[in-house]
Amino acid sequence: MKILLVDDARSVLRVMTTRLISYGYDVICANNGEQAVQMFASAAPDLVLMDIEMPVMNGFESTNRIRAFEATQQWAWTPVIFLTSSDTVENLVTAIEAGGDDFMSKFVPETVLQAKMKAMSRIATLRQRLSVANQKLMDLANQDGLTGLCNRRSMDLRIDQLLAHSPDQEGSLGLLMIDIDNFKKYNDHDGHQAGDACLRKVAHALDQTTQSATVQSLSPGAFAARYGGEEFAVVAPGAGENAVGTMALKVVQAVRQLAIPHANNESWGIVTVSVGCACAMMPLANVASVASVFREADARLYQAKRQGRNCAVVAHPSPT
């Protein structure tokens, strides 16, 4: 267990640190509340032992700021025990109202301190297990179960986040709509298990291509998602028309290079994709602007189908 110990008295820090280390805990120290707030975010302690009366910033204010920071994080709650020289009812009430969970005398007997730390250690273990479980649930909620890409819900949430920050951004937003050519015929001929395997392989190729685009700075933050059925999307923040066109061609090539046999894909004989692209200038005005980008990319996807499939149609930037 990692403990953040906060006190302006060096003697208290020295004695408490020695006691806690002897129990087998990792201890980091801060000399005042302001320093504690700064250290909390980077150190991520399992427990905070907080003095009340300190220069620069007292323990109550420091705890308020720690709780405000935790409110911006997922599943964050760290026990805070106030250290005090006087066990008064008033101090207890103020400690709880400030966001603390308990308070303890600086001169607490050894057996009591050990017992409290054992209880806090159990809580730290449970918090870790809960965090892991919550992360797994989040992954299940945000990932497509078959392909491992972002699902439609996750894609919409990430676009909403982009939209929320778009008033402060300039540049463009690129979008690729991708559809596997003649996929129903593939399923009918090879079966649904083969169809699922095909979807996974295509999704992996899209993911690799999107990551490569991020590394090459074509679109930092680009991500691929399963849009539904055999249809996928790539959202490319900051990608202009040229970058979107380059990404689209790379997607077509990446899937073609998989060389998955597809006897019913007309003249190609392998699994291919058609891609439609759109590019909107930032900042985006509202949700309707995002919907228009999807409509534009979808229209170009069907244009790619009409042109014979296994190709990409790139849009020019549209005003929002």
N, C-alpha and C positions, 0 to 999 in steps of 0.2 A: 504494500500500500504506500502511495506517495502522499506526503503531508506537507501542506504549505503552512508554516508557522509564522505568525505576524505579531511582532511586539517591538516597541521602541527601546526596551530595556535589554542591554546586552547580556546582563546576568541571567535574565529569564530565558532568553534565546539559548544561552549556553547550557543551562541546566535542563531545560525541556528537550533540547536537541539530543543531549546525552542520554536522557531517559528513553526517548522514543527510538533512537538508534539501537539501544540495548535490547529493545523488543523486536528488532529486525525490520524496522520501517525506514523508508527513504524520506529524508527531511530536507526541505528547502526553506530558506528564511527570507523574510522581508522586514524592513525596519519601520515601515509606516503603511497606512492604508493605500496611499497612491501607488506605492511600489508594489503592493500586493495585487492591485487591480491589473497592473502591467504584467506581472509575472503569471497571473492566473491563466490568461489566454494562451500563453506559450507553454506553460508547464503542465496544464491539465491535471491538477492534483485530484486525488480521491477524497481528500478531507482538508478542510481549512480550520485551523485553530487561530482565532482572531482576537487580539487585544481590543479593548473598547477605547480607552483614552490614549490617543497618540497625536503627535504633531503632524502638520501637513494635511492629513485626512484621518478622521477617527474611524473606528471599526464599523459603526453603523452605516456611515456613508459609503465606506468601501464595500460592505456587503450589498448595499442597494445597487451599486454599480456592477458588482459581480452578477447579481440576479438579472440585471438589465442585459448584460452580455449573454448570459445563458438563455434568455428569452429569444435570442436570434439563432440559437443552435438547435439541432434536432435532438430530442430525448435527453436534454442536459439538466442535471440537477446534482449538485455537489453539497454534501452536508457541511454546514458551518457551525462550529461550536465557539461561542465567545468565552474568552478568558477574562476573569474579573477578580479583583481583590475583595469585593463585597457581594455576597449572595443575597441581594435584596429582591423583593417582589417587583419593584419598579424596573430594575435592570432586566429581569426575566421577561417582563411584558414588552419592554422596548426592544430586546434582542429578537423576540419572535416577530414583532411587527416590522423589524428591519430586514427580515428574510433569514434570520438565523434559525437553527433547529434545536439548540440546547445551549446552556452556558455552564461553565465549570470554573472552580477556583484555581488560581495559579498554584496554590499550595495543596492541591488535592493529594490525598494519600496514594502511595504507590499502587496498592491493590485496586483502588477505584480507577486510577488512570489506566492500568492494564486492562481492566474489565471493559471500560468504555472504548478503548482502542480495538479490542477484540470484536466488539459489537460493530464498530465502524468498518473494520476489515471485512466482516461478513457482508455488510451493506455494499462495500466496494466490489466484492465478488459478484453479488447479485446484479449490481448496476452494469458490470461488464457483460454478464450473460444476457441481460435484457437488451443491451445495445446491439449485441450480435444478432439476437432474435429479431429485433426491430429492423436491422439492416437486411436480413433475409426476407422479411415481409415486404420491405420497400422494394427490394429487387424483384420479388414476385409481382408486385403491383405495377412496376414500371417496365418490366421486360416481357417481350413476347415469348411465350413458353416454348415454341417450336424452334425459333431461329436465334433467340438470345439478343436480338436487336431491341431498341426502344419499341414499346407498343404505341398504339395510337394515342392512348391517354397521356403517356409520358411525353410524346412529341408535342401534343397540344399544350401541355404545361410549360414545356421549355420555350415554345414559341410565345406563350403569354408572358414569360419572363423577359424575352427579347423585346416584346412590345412595350412592356412596362418601362424599360430602360431606353427605348428608342428616341424619346425627346432629347436625350443628351448625346445621341450618336449621329454620325454622318456616314455616308458611304452607301452600301446597297445590301440587299438580302437576296440571295440566290436560292432557287428551289428546283429540284429534279424530281419528276414523277416517273417511276420506272415500272414496267409491266413485262412479265415473262411471256414471250410470244407463244400462242397456241398451247397454253398450259393445260387447258381442259382436255385437249387431244392427248397430251402427254399422260395425264392421269388415267384417261380411258384406256390407253394402250398398255401402259406399264404398271398401273395400279397406284393406289394412294400411298402405300409405304414408299415406293420409289419417288412419288410426288413430294412427300415430306422431305426425303433425302435431298431432292433437287432444290427445294426451297432453302434448306439449310446451307447447301453449297453456294447458292447464289447470294444468300444473305452474308455469308462469310466473305465472299468476293467484294460485295458492296462495302462491308465494314473495313476491309483492308484498304480498299481504294479511297474511302473517306479519310481514314487515318493518314494515309500517304498525302492526301491533299492538305491536311492540317500541318503535317511536318514540312511540306514544301511551301507553306504560307499562302496557298491558294485560297484557303478559307479557314483561319484559326477558329476552332470551336465547331466545325462542321460535324454533323452526326447523321447516321442512317437510321431509318425506322421502318417497321412493317406497317404498311398503310391498311392492308386488308387483303385476304386471299393471296393471290400471286402478285399483288401490287406493293411497291415499296416507295419510300420517299427519302431524299437526302436534303436536309436543311443546311444551307451554307451561309452563315452570317459573314458579312463583309465581302462576299464574292461578287465581283462585277461580271459583266457579260462575257469577257474573255475567259475568266477563271471558271465560270459556270460551264461554258462550252468545252473547255479542257477536261473538266471533271466528267462531263457527260460522255465524251469520247472514251475516256479511260474506263468508265463503267461498262460501256458496250464491249470494249476490247477485253476487259477482265472476265466477263461472263463468257464471251466467245472462246477465250483461252481455256476455260474449264473443259471444253470439248465433251460435254455430256450428250450422249447419243439421243436424238429425238427424230425418229423416222417420219413423224407426221408434221414436222415444222417446214412444210413446203420445200423450197429448194436448198435450205441450209443444212438439214440433216443433223443438226446439233441444237442444244438449248441456246436461245438468244433472247435479248431484251430490246424493247423499244423505250426511248427516253424522251420526255418532253420537259422543256426548261422555261423558267421565268425568272425575271430579275427586277426587283422593285427598289426604288431609291428610298433611302432612309432620311429623316425619321418617318416611321409609319404612323398614319393619323389615328387609326382605330382598327378594331377587329375586322371590319368590313374590308379594309385594305389588304389584310392577310388573306381573307377568303378570295379576293380577286386575283391574288398571286397564284393560289392553288387552281382556280378556274383557268387561268392563262396557261399554266404548266400542263394541266390536264388536256386542254384543247390541243396543245402541241404534241402531247403523247399520242393522241388519236391521229394527228397529222403524220407522225412517224409511222404509225400502223398503215396508213393509206399509202405511204411511200414505199412500202414493201417490208417493213419491220427490220430488226437488226440494225437500227440507226438511231440518231438523236436529232431533234429539232430544237434549235436554240432561239429563245425570244430576245427581242431588244428590250432595254429597260423601259418600264412603264411608269408614268406619273401616278402618285397616290393622292 
